[in-house]
Amino acid sequence: MLHISIVNKSSTTRELGLIQIGTHLSFTLTSELMRQLGFVAKGKDCTAVIYSQLDFSKICTFLIHHIGQVQRQIRGNHLNY
């Protein structure tokens, strides 16, 4: 599991909901995966889980790393998909 430190640079920073992040990336993310990657939600807006828009680049980097780890694990187990 990766751990990062998220610093709230300003209480007025723009925000992205979990669904918006998934829409940008064209797949669905869960708050559990985001937690496993080390991202802490800023809060909730109704049912939307909110993250800082400033973290979008970091989120992408960590997802790429996570996907690579899963790929290596599957390759190591000799599973073919």
N, C-alpha and C positions, 0 to 999 in steps of 0.2 A: 504494500500500500504506500502511496506517495503522501507526503505531508508538506503543506505549504502554509505560509503565514499570509493571511489576507489582512491588509491594512485599510481601514476606512479613511481615505484621504479627505473626505468631506461629506458632511451629511446631506449635501445638495447634489451629489453625483447622480448621474442618470442610472436607471435600473433596467434590468432585463429579467423577464419572467422565464421560468424553466421551459415553458412552451415556446417562447420566442427564441431561446437558445437552440432548441431542437429544430425549430423551423429554419433558422439560419443554416444549420448543419444537415438538414433533410433526414433526421431520424429522431426518435423519441428518447429523451433522457429521463431518468428517475432521480428524485431527490436522494435516494439511497446511494446511487452510483456517484452523484456529486459529493455526498458525504464521504464515501470511500476514497474518492480522489483528494479529499482534504478541503473541500470548499464548504464554507458555512454560509447558509442563507442569511440574508439581511433581514428577512422577515417574510410575512405573507400579506397578500392583497386578496381578500376573499379566499379563494382556493389556490391562487397562484403563488408558487414559491419564488421569492425574489432574490436575485444576486446582483452584484454591482456590474454595470456595463464595462467598467474599467478592467474587470477580470476576464472578459471574453477571450482575449488572446491567450491568457494563461490557461483557461478552460480548454481551448483547442489544443494547446501544447500537451496538456496532461492527458487528454483523450487520445491523442496520437500515441503517446507513450503507453497508455493502458492497452490500447488495441494491439500494439506491438508485443506487449507482455503476453496477452492472451494468445496471439498468433504463435509465439515461441513455445508457450505451454502446450498448445494443441499439437504443434509440430513435434515436440518432444514426446508426446504420448502416441505419436504415429497415427493420429486420427486424421481422416481425410474428409473434408467438407467441400 
